[in-house]
């Protein structure tokens, strides 16, 4: 038995095959999508005994409507699922690459700083000194058996690209730094929480603002004690010299939840934001007088 691509496809399949459906089968949302066909009387609603039915008056026009909205047909093709990526599959089914969500993969940029190798499938990648040991790998939602990415050591999740390149990761005791570029994807967090990364400790580097703390809390919820928040030795000095009121105000709505965090370091930063009246951007850690252990 063929499976319709979605509920609307199932309704159209019944209409084109049977020529009519009970009016109760046509939801408010489906009726809105079918409005042009009702207006043109391609579809009409009629009385049928004690109830009502939606009937097809012009099957040829309905067939063209179906072709326009479902270019590959109304039913799922398992063979296409196996060979096409999510965006291409969405285009083939709906003429819209975004109809099935985002990409089914993610390009993760990294910087190797320690001796531990990065294992991508059967390939071991170690420090080479070439291009500052920068690289990238592809992280998939599914079909990962031949692209399993593993690492044992200290991993830094880094929000800022400047910080990824300029910071002395070796001095900080970090073996692998990976770029997050803002909000981390669920795919990235799931990978860090997976068995492939169970031997890694993850340290989060971000702005000291509600958004950055919120990202750490997402990591902590998935990784537990394997996740920690980087706090420089003299974070009070950092806040006294570089806190920004506007940075804090833009995300102050996140503060109530953070104030309830069970993590002492999160609450410490929240208190510093309250005292200083501002938040601090990650680049402050690159200023020589603030750096590691300062």
C-alpha positions as a printed Julia matrix, in Angstrom:
294×3 Matrix{Float64}:
   0.0    0.0     0.0
   1.35   3.39   -0.99
   1.92   6.0     1.7
   0.88   9.63    0.99
   3.61  12.23    1.52
   1.45  14.06    4.08
  -2.17  14.46    5.16
  -2.97  16.95    2.41
  -1.52  14.6    -0.21
  -3.72  11.84    1.2
  -6.8   14.05    0.85
  -5.93  14.93   -2.75
  -5.31  11.26   -3.54
  -8.77  10.37   -2.26
 -10.37  13.22   -4.21
  -8.68  12.35   -7.5
  -9.35   8.62   -7.1
 -12.83   8.51   -5.6
 -14.12  11.81   -6.98
 -15.43  12.97   -3.62
 -14.84  12.93    0.15
 -16.96  13.66    3.18
 -16.84  17.37    3.92
 -15.7   16.61    7.48
 -12.48  15.17    5.99
 -11.49  18.62    4.71
  -9.85  20.49    7.59
  -9.86  24.26    7.9
  -6.21  24.35    6.84
  -6.84  22.09    3.82
  -9.89  24.11    2.84
  -7.75  27.27    2.8
  -5.24  25.6     0.47
  -8.08  24.39   -1.76
  -9.79  27.81   -1.84
  -8.84  28.54   -5.49
 -10.41  25.24   -6.56
 -13.61  25.98   -4.65
 -13.74  29.48   -6.18
 -13.38  28.04   -9.69
 -15.93  25.3    -8.88
 -13.39  22.62   -9.6
 -14.5   21.42   -6.17
 -18.02  21.92   -4.87
 -19.64  21.08   -1.55
 -23.01  19.35   -1.79
 -25.56  17.75    0.5
 -25.26  13.96    0.8
 -28.03  12.43    2.88
 -27.73  13.77    6.4
 -24.23  15.11    5.76
 -22.23  16.97    3.15
 -19.6   15.99    0.61
 -16.9   17.71   -1.41
 -17.09  16.6    -5.04
 -14.68  16.98   -7.95
 -16.29  18.64  -10.97
 -13.18  19.11  -13.12
 -10.69  16.24  -12.58
  -8.25  17.59  -15.17
  -7.84  20.87  -13.28
  -7.43  19.03   -9.98
  -4.71  16.89  -11.6
  -2.85  20.05  -12.67
  -3.18  21.44   -9.12
  -1.68  18.22   -7.75
   1.18  18.33  -10.24
   1.96  21.92   -9.33
   2.13  21.21   -5.59
   3.54  17.67   -5.7
   5.76  17.41   -8.81
   6.95  13.88   -7.96
   3.47  12.6    -7.12
   1.4   12.22   -3.97
   3.09   9.13   -2.6
   6.47   8.55   -0.95
   9.21   6.9    -3.01
  11.48   4.91   -0.66
  14.24   4.77   -3.26
  14.42   8.59   -3.35
  14.68   8.69    0.45
  17.8    6.55    0.25
  19.71   8.55   -2.36
  18.62  12.18   -1.96
  19.62  14.58    0.79
  16.87  16.38    2.72
  16.87  19.63    0.72
  16.96  17.9    -2.68
  14.23  15.51   -1.59
  12.1   18.49   -0.5
  12.6   20.12   -3.89
  11.6   16.94   -5.73
   8.48  16.51   -3.6
   7.3   20.07   -2.99
   9.29  22.42   -5.28
  10.71  23.91   -2.08
  14.14  23.0    -0.66
  13.09  24.14    2.84
   9.86  22.14    3.07
  11.43  19.3     5.07
  13.51  21.49    7.38
  17.18  22.36    7.28
  20.23  20.52    6.07
  20.75  16.87    7.02
  24.41  17.64    7.68
  26.56  20.3     9.31
  30.06  21.51    8.46
  32.0   21.75   11.71
  35.12  23.91   11.67
  37.83  23.08   14.18
  41.32  23.88   15.37
  43.57  21.11   16.71
  45.8   22.24   19.57
  46.78  19.07   21.44
  48.38  15.71   20.74
  45.15  13.66   20.67
  44.07  12.83   17.09
  40.65  13.54   15.65
  39.2   10.29   14.32
  36.83  10.6    11.36
  35.71   7.13   10.42
  38.92   5.19    9.89
  41.0    8.33    9.31
  43.17   9.76   12.08
  43.95  13.48   11.86
  46.73  14.89   14.01
  48.43  18.25   14.34
  50.43  19.2    11.28
  51.18  22.89   11.7
  49.61  23.5     8.29
  47.13  26.42    8.24
  47.29  26.67   12.02
  45.83  23.15   12.32
  42.48  24.39   11.06
  40.1   21.97    9.43
  36.5   20.92    9.01
  34.43  17.77    8.96
  30.85  16.94    8.03
  28.5   15.89   10.8
  25.36  14.05    9.69
  21.96  13.45   11.25
  21.81   9.93    9.88
  23.9    7.48    7.81
  26.89   8.11   10.1
  28.25   4.57   10.22
  31.09   5.4     7.84
  31.56   8.98    9.11
  31.73   8.42   12.88
  33.64  11.34   14.43
  35.47  10.58   17.7
  37.79  12.47   19.98
  39.37  11.88   23.4
  40.6   14.98   25.18
  39.48  18.47   26.12
  37.12  20.06   23.6
  36.23  23.76   23.57
  32.95  24.93   22.04
  33.66  28.45   20.79
  31.03  30.97   19.76
  33.33  33.57   18.2
  35.46  32.92   15.07
  38.03  35.56   16.08
  38.45  33.82   19.41
  38.8   30.44   17.67
  41.74  31.72   15.64
  43.46  34.1    18.09
  43.24  32.29   21.41
  46.14  30.18   22.72
  44.33  26.89   23.08
  47.41  24.86   23.93
  48.18  27.16   26.86
  44.57  26.79   28.0
  44.89  23.0    28.01
  42.42  22.55   25.17
  43.08  19.82   22.61
  40.36  20.61   20.09
  38.38  23.83   19.62
  35.23  23.76   17.5
  33.29  26.75   16.19
  29.6   27.11   17.03
  28.93  30.57   15.49
  26.15  31.4    17.93
  23.36  29.03   18.92
  24.5   25.42   18.75
  22.48  23.05   16.61
  20.73  20.1    18.19
  22.84  17.93   15.88
  26.09  19.28   17.31
  24.97  18.85   20.92
  23.74  15.31   20.24
  27.14  14.45   18.75
  28.99  15.82   21.79
  26.66  13.8    24.02
  27.03  10.61   21.96
  29.08   7.54   22.74
  31.63   8.63   20.14
  32.55  11.59   22.35
  32.1    9.98   25.77
  35.84  10.26   26.54
  35.91  14.01   25.88
  35.51  16.84   28.38
  33.74  19.86   26.89
  34.5   23.42   28.0
  32.18  26.14   26.74
  33.64  29.54   25.7
  31.07  32.22   24.93
  30.09  35.79   25.7
  29.39  36.33   29.39
  25.81  37.33   28.73
  22.44  35.55   29.13
  22.65  34.03   25.64
  26.11  32.57   26.24
  25.06  31.18   29.62
  21.93  29.73   28.05
  24.04  27.9    25.49
  26.17  26.42   28.25
  23.04  25.26   30.08
  21.93  23.42   26.93
  25.29  21.66   26.83
  25.2   20.82   30.51
  21.71  19.36   30.21
  22.93  16.96   27.52
  26.44  16.16   28.79
  26.1   16.47   32.56
  29.43  16.66   34.37
  31.38  16.35   31.12
  30.46  20.0    30.38
  31.95  23.01   32.12
  31.87  26.78   31.66
  35.18  28.58   31.18
  35.68  31.21   33.86
  38.94  33.22   33.81
  40.77  33.67   37.12
  39.95  37.37   37.32
  36.47  37.48   35.88
  35.53  40.28   38.3
  38.16  42.5    36.68
  36.84  41.59   33.27
  33.35  42.76   34.23
  34.57  45.94   35.93
  36.5   47.03   32.84
  34.51  45.75   29.86
  30.87  45.14   30.79
  28.33  46.5    28.3
  24.79  47.47   29.36
  23.35  47.13   25.86
  24.69  43.57   25.52
  22.88  42.61   28.72
  19.63  44.39   27.91
  19.27  42.63   24.55
  18.82  39.26   26.26
  17.74  40.16   29.79
  14.56  38.14   29.34
  16.65  34.98   29.8
  17.84  36.01   33.27
  14.98  34.59   35.4
  15.66  31.04   34.2
  19.42  31.45   34.64
  18.96  32.69   38.19
  17.41  29.32   38.99
  20.35  27.33   37.58
  21.86  24.68   39.84
  25.3   25.46   38.38
  27.33  27.66   40.74
  29.41  29.19   37.91
  26.3   30.23   36.0
  24.87  31.9    39.1
  28.23  33.59   39.7
  28.2   35.18   36.25
  24.56  36.18   36.65
  25.5   37.94   39.89
  28.39  39.74   38.17
  26.01  40.94   35.47
  23.67  42.26   38.17
  26.48  44.07   40.02
  28.06  45.6    36.9
  24.79  46.24   35.1
  26.21  44.76   31.91
  27.59  41.72   30.09
  31.01  41.01   28.56
  31.91  39.92   25.07
  34.28  37.0    24.59
  36.95  39.07   22.86
  37.82  40.64   26.22
  39.74  37.43   26.97
  42.14  38.29   24.13
  43.28  41.5    25.81
  46.73  40.71   27.28
  46.03  42.02   30.76
  42.93  39.81   31.06
  44.13  36.54   29.52
  44.68  33.15   31.09
  45.45  33.31   34.79
  45.67  37.12   34.8
